[in-house]
Amino acid sequence: MLADLKHFLRARSGASAVEFALVLPVFILVMLGIIAYGIYFGATHSVAQLAADAARASIAGLSDQERVRIVTDHVQRNAGQYALIDASSVTVDAGPVAGDVTQFKVAVVYDASRLPIWTLGPILPLPSQTIRRVAVIKRGGY
């Protein structure tokens, strides 16, 4: 019996299978995390780009009301063109910067709760489901 125990402890024939079984769940978790955060960062970048584009479009307005209308129209027209953005989940807030009349602010808020990454929430620490990006642009003519 002691000889069988010594033989069992020295055996290396199943070591690779055991190591693979231990490493595989960690590897899969890391890969899922990379994919989930890649999707989230892609959506975040799209929201930031949408806010910047809308702020640039607002330059054409002659008044704050016209700038707000231009920004709102721009976001409504273009939000659906981004791959990771659902246009119905986008809201926009635009107006002059408080305390500085020479700047105009565009804030785009995206409810990212429909992204497929939230199913991984119990096993991965994930960021906020609301993505908010702000772009500020200097008004011309001052």
GUKOL-500985 format. One record per residue (C-alpha): residue in three letters; chain; x, y, z. Coordinates in nm, 4 decimals, always signed. Example, Ala and Ser with C-alpha at 12.3 -4.5 7.8 and 13.67 -1.06 7.14 Angstrom:
// residues 2
@residuo:ALA	cadena:A	xx:+1.2300	yy:-0.4500	zz:+0.7800
@residuo:SER	cadena:A	xx:+1.3670	yy:-0.1060	zz:+0.7140
END
This chain:
// residues 142
@residuo:MET	cadena:A	xx:+0.0000	yy:+0.0000	zz:+0.0000
@residuo:LEU	cadena:A	xx:+0.2834	yy:+0.2411	zz:+0.0817
@residuo:ALA	cadena:A	xx:+0.4415	yy:+0.1617	zz:-0.2551
@residuo:ASP	cadena:A	xx:+0.1167	yy:+0.2453	zz:-0.4335
@residuo:LEU	cadena:A	xx:+0.0989	yy:+0.5804	zz:-0.2533
@residuo:LYS	cadena:A	xx:+0.4586	yy:+0.6656	zz:-0.3491
@residuo:HIS	cadena:A	xx:+0.3903	yy:+0.5711	zz:-0.7096
@residuo:PHE	cadena:A	xx:+0.0765	yy:+0.7900	zz:-0.7112
@residuo:LEU	cadena:A	xx:+0.2610	yy:+1.0915	zz:-0.5679
@residuo:ARG	cadena:A	xx:+0.5408	yy:+1.0629	zz:-0.8281
@residuo:ALA	cadena:A	xx:+0.3147	yy:+1.0111	zz:-1.1277
@residuo:ARG	cadena:A	xx:+0.3175	yy:+1.2957	zz:-1.3800
@residuo:SER	cadena:A	xx:+0.0908	yy:+1.1554	zz:-1.6492
@residuo:GLY	cadena:A	xx:-0.2144	yy:+1.3715	zz:-1.5674
@residuo:ALA	cadena:A	xx:-0.0352	yy:+1.6897	zz:-1.4576
@residuo:SER	cadena:A	xx:-0.1082	yy:+1.8783	zz:-1.7792
@residuo:ALA	cadena:A	xx:-0.4768	yy:+1.7987	zz:-1.7605
@residuo:VAL	cadena:A	xx:-0.4965	yy:+1.9160	zz:-1.3996
@residuo:GLU	cadena:A	xx:-0.3072	yy:+2.2379	zz:-1.4776
@residuo:PHE	cadena:A	xx:-0.5321	yy:+2.3014	zz:-1.7763
@residuo:ALA	cadena:A	xx:-0.8424	yy:+2.2472	zz:-1.5619
@residuo:LEU	cadena:A	xx:-0.7115	yy:+2.4988	zz:-1.3079
@residuo:VAL	cadena:A	xx:-0.6019	yy:+2.7644	zz:-1.5593
@residuo:LEU	cadena:A	xx:-0.8924	yy:+2.7456	zz:-1.8062
@residuo:PRO	cadena:A	xx:-1.1586	yy:+2.9203	zz:-1.5913
@residuo:VAL	cadena:A	xx:-0.9196	yy:+3.2073	zz:-1.5139
@residuo:PHE	cadena:A	xx:-0.8268	yy:+3.2378	zz:-1.8819
@residuo:ILE	cadena:A	xx:-1.1924	yy:+3.2431	zz:-1.9891
@residuo:LEU	cadena:A	xx:-1.2724	yy:+3.5068	zz:-1.7247
@residuo:VAL	cadena:A	xx:-0.9853	yy:+3.7268	zz:-1.8443
@residuo:MET	cadena:A	xx:-1.0951	yy:+3.6914	zz:-2.2075
@residuo:LEU	cadena:A	xx:-1.4573	yy:+3.7769	zz:-2.1212
@residuo:GLY	cadena:A	xx:-1.3322	yy:+4.0815	zz:-1.9285
@residuo:ILE	cadena:A	xx:-1.1289	yy:+4.1984	zz:-2.2281
@residuo:ILE	cadena:A	xx:-1.4286	yy:+4.1614	zz:-2.4577
@residuo:ALA	cadena:A	xx:-1.6694	yy:+4.3300	zz:-2.2137
@residuo:TYR	cadena:A	xx:-1.4446	yy:+4.6283	zz:-2.1485
@residuo:GLY	cadena:A	xx:-1.3651	yy:+4.6561	zz:-2.5197
@residuo:ILE	cadena:A	xx:-1.7364	yy:+4.6869	zz:-2.5952
@residuo:TYR	cadena:A	xx:-1.7828	yy:+4.9392	zz:-2.3126
@residuo:PHE	cadena:A	xx:-1.4838	yy:+5.1510	zz:-2.4188
@residuo:GLY	cadena:A	xx:-1.6090	yy:+5.1441	zz:-2.7783
@residuo:ALA	cadena:A	xx:-1.9493	yy:+5.2732	zz:-2.6668
@residuo:THR	cadena:A	xx:-1.7837	yy:+5.5374	zz:-2.4477
@residuo:HIS	cadena:A	xx:-1.5680	yy:+5.6549	zz:-2.7357
@residuo:SER	cadena:A	xx:-1.8739	yy:+5.6742	zz:-2.9620
@residuo:VAL	cadena:A	xx:-2.0599	yy:+5.8898	zz:-2.7086
@residuo:ALA	cadena:A	xx:-1.7585	yy:+6.1202	zz:-2.6730
@residuo:GLN	cadena:A	xx:-1.7284	yy:+6.1497	zz:-3.0503
@residuo:LEU	cadena:A	xx:-2.0997	yy:+6.2234	zz:-3.0825
@residuo:ALA	cadena:A	xx:-2.0718	yy:+6.5013	zz:-2.8217
@residuo:ALA	cadena:A	xx:-1.7663	yy:+6.6521	zz:-2.9930
@residuo:ASP	cadena:A	xx:-1.9301	yy:+6.6425	zz:-3.3359
@residuo:ALA	cadena:A	xx:-2.2474	yy:+6.8021	zz:-3.2005
@residuo:ALA	cadena:A	xx:-2.0437	yy:+7.0756	zz:-3.0308
@residuo:ARG	cadena:A	xx:-1.8653	yy:+7.1494	zz:-3.3578
@residuo:ALA	cadena:A	xx:-2.1987	yy:+7.1612	zz:-3.5399
@residuo:SER	cadena:A	xx:-2.3296	yy:+7.4164	zz:-3.2873
@residuo:ILE	cadena:A	xx:-2.0862	yy:+7.6795	zz:-3.4165
@residuo:ALA	cadena:A	xx:-2.3266	yy:+7.7514	zz:-3.7022
@residuo:GLY	cadena:A	xx:-2.5935	yy:+7.8833	zz:-3.4645
@residuo:LEU	cadena:A	xx:-2.6411	yy:+8.2571	zz:-3.4182
@residuo:SER	cadena:A	xx:-2.8200	yy:+8.2319	zz:-3.0821
@residuo:ASP	cadena:A	xx:-2.8200	yy:+7.9866	zz:-2.7923
@residuo:GLN	cadena:A	xx:-3.1645	yy:+7.8596	zz:-2.8903
@residuo:GLU	cadena:A	xx:-3.0480	yy:+7.7913	zz:-3.2458
@residuo:ARG	cadena:A	xx:-2.7322	yy:+7.6197	zz:-3.1178
@residuo:VAL	cadena:A	xx:-2.9377	yy:+7.3927	zz:-2.8914
@residuo:ARG	cadena:A	xx:-3.1635	yy:+7.3026	zz:-3.1846
@residuo:ILE	cadena:A	xx:-2.8639	yy:+7.2285	zz:-3.4081
@residuo:VAL	cadena:A	xx:-2.7073	yy:+7.0088	zz:-3.1401
@residuo:THR	cadena:A	xx:-3.0308	yy:+6.8188	zz:-3.0748
@residuo:ASP	cadena:A	xx:-3.0904	yy:+6.7631	zz:-3.4460
@residuo:HIS	cadena:A	xx:-2.7318	yy:+6.6504	zz:-3.4981
@residuo:VAL	cadena:A	xx:-2.7470	yy:+6.3958	zz:-3.2156
@residuo:GLN	cadena:A	xx:-3.0856	yy:+6.2609	zz:-3.3266
@residuo:ARG	cadena:A	xx:-2.9685	yy:+6.2251	zz:-3.6872
@residuo:ASN	cadena:A	xx:-2.6289	yy:+6.0695	zz:-3.6168
@residuo:ALA	cadena:A	xx:-2.6577	yy:+5.8658	zz:-3.2954
@residuo:GLY	cadena:A	xx:-2.7836	yy:+5.5590	zz:-3.4807
@residuo:GLN	cadena:A	xx:-2.4817	yy:+5.5560	zz:-3.7104
@residuo:TYR	cadena:A	xx:-2.2490	yy:+5.4382	zz:-3.4328
@residuo:ALA	cadena:A	xx:-2.2283	yy:+5.0588	zz:-3.4059
@residuo:LEU	cadena:A	xx:-2.2581	yy:+5.0330	zz:-3.0280
@residuo:ILE	cadena:A	xx:-2.5111	yy:+5.3112	zz:-2.9750
@residuo:ASP	cadena:A	xx:-2.8870	yy:+5.2695	zz:-2.9620
@residuo:ALA	cadena:A	xx:-3.0264	yy:+5.6074	zz:-3.0686
@residuo:SER	cadena:A	xx:-3.3378	yy:+5.5702	zz:-2.8532
@residuo:SER	cadena:A	xx:-3.1205	yy:+5.5594	zz:-2.5379
@residuo:VAL	cadena:A	xx:-2.9350	yy:+5.8849	zz:-2.6062
@residuo:THR	cadena:A	xx:-3.0226	yy:+6.2167	zz:-2.4444
@residuo:VAL	cadena:A	xx:-2.8556	yy:+6.5507	zz:-2.4974
@residuo:ASP	cadena:A	xx:-2.8222	yy:+6.8652	zz:-2.2896
@residuo:ALA	cadena:A	xx:-2.6734	yy:+7.1761	zz:-2.4462
@residuo:GLY	cadena:A	xx:-2.6313	yy:+7.5355	zz:-2.3435
@residuo:PRO	cadena:A	xx:-2.3869	yy:+7.8069	zz:-2.2478
@residuo:VAL	cadena:A	xx:-2.1319	yy:+7.7269	zz:-1.9803
@residuo:ALA	cadena:A	xx:-2.2358	yy:+7.8762	zz:-1.6465
@residuo:GLY	cadena:A	xx:-2.0016	yy:+8.1583	zz:-1.5571
@residuo:ASP	cadena:A	xx:-1.8365	yy:+8.1798	zz:-1.9014
@residuo:VAL	cadena:A	xx:-2.0502	yy:+8.3195	zz:-2.1832
@residuo:THR	cadena:A	xx:-1.7724	yy:+8.2580	zz:-2.4371
@residuo:GLN	cadena:A	xx:-1.8172	yy:+7.8794	zz:-2.4235
@residuo:PHE	cadena:A	xx:-2.0970	yy:+7.6432	zz:-2.5241
@residuo:LYS	cadena:A	xx:-2.1363	yy:+7.3009	zz:-2.3633
@residuo:VAL	cadena:A	xx:-2.2833	yy:+6.9823	zz:-2.5105
@residuo:ALA	cadena:A	xx:-2.3483	yy:+6.6852	zz:-2.2800
@residuo:VAL	cadena:A	xx:-2.4505	yy:+6.3524	zz:-2.4317
@residuo:VAL	cadena:A	xx:-2.5840	yy:+6.0833	zz:-2.1973
@residuo:TYR	cadena:A	xx:-2.6230	yy:+5.7236	zz:-2.3088
@residuo:ASP	cadena:A	xx:-2.8090	yy:+5.4546	zz:-2.1162
@residuo:ALA	cadena:A	xx:-2.5832	yy:+5.1573	zz:-2.1906
@residuo:SER	cadena:A	xx:-2.7982	yy:+4.9052	zz:-2.0034
@residuo:ARG	cadena:A	xx:-2.8854	yy:+4.7287	zz:-2.3304
@residuo:LEU	cadena:A	xx:-2.5247	yy:+4.6380	zz:-2.4069
@residuo:PRO	cadena:A	xx:-2.4704	yy:+4.2608	zz:-2.3826
@residuo:ILE	cadena:A	xx:-2.1899	yy:+4.2958	zz:-2.1290
@residuo:TRP	cadena:A	xx:-2.4199	yy:+4.3340	zz:-1.8285
@residuo:THR	cadena:A	xx:-2.4893	yy:+3.9595	zz:-1.8227
@residuo:LEU	cadena:A	xx:-2.1324	yy:+3.9235	zz:-1.6923
@residuo:GLY	cadena:A	xx:-2.2038	yy:+4.1512	zz:-1.3955
@residuo:PRO	cadena:A	xx:-2.2093	yy:+3.8800	zz:-1.1293
@residuo:ILE	cadena:A	xx:-1.8609	yy:+3.7544	zz:-1.2218
@residuo:LEU	cadena:A	xx:-1.6873	yy:+4.0726	zz:-1.3432
@residuo:PRO	cadena:A	xx:-1.6655	yy:+4.4200	zz:-1.1908
@residuo:LEU	cadena:A	xx:-1.8262	yy:+4.6437	zz:-1.4518
@residuo:PRO	cadena:A	xx:-1.8509	yy:+5.0251	zz:-1.4808
@residuo:SER	cadena:A	xx:-2.1631	yy:+5.2378	zz:-1.4662
@residuo:GLN	cadena:A	xx:-2.4482	yy:+5.1666	zz:-1.7059
@residuo:THR	cadena:A	xx:-2.4783	yy:+5.5389	zz:-1.7792
@residuo:ILE	cadena:A	xx:-2.2172	yy:+5.6928	zz:-2.0059
@residuo:ARG	cadena:A	xx:-2.1953	yy:+6.0734	zz:-1.9958
@residuo:ARG	cadena:A	xx:-1.9527	yy:+6.2723	zz:-2.2071
@residuo:VAL	cadena:A	xx:-1.9248	yy:+6.6503	zz:-2.2333
@residuo:ALA	cadena:A	xx:-1.7722	yy:+6.8648	zz:-2.5064
@residuo:VAL	cadena:A	xx:-1.7166	yy:+7.2369	zz:-2.4653
@residuo:ILE	cadena:A	xx:-1.6459	yy:+7.4646	zz:-2.7572
@residuo:LYS	cadena:A	xx:-1.5418	yy:+7.8285	zz:-2.7652
@residuo:ARG	cadena:A	xx:-1.7830	yy:+8.0620	zz:-2.9415
@residuo:GLY	cadena:A	xx:-1.6432	yy:+8.2724	zz:-3.2174
@residuo:GLY	cadena:A	xx:-1.6703	yy:+8.6505	zz:-3.2538
@residuo:TYR	cadena:A	xx:-1.5825	yy:+8.7460	zz:-2.8945
END
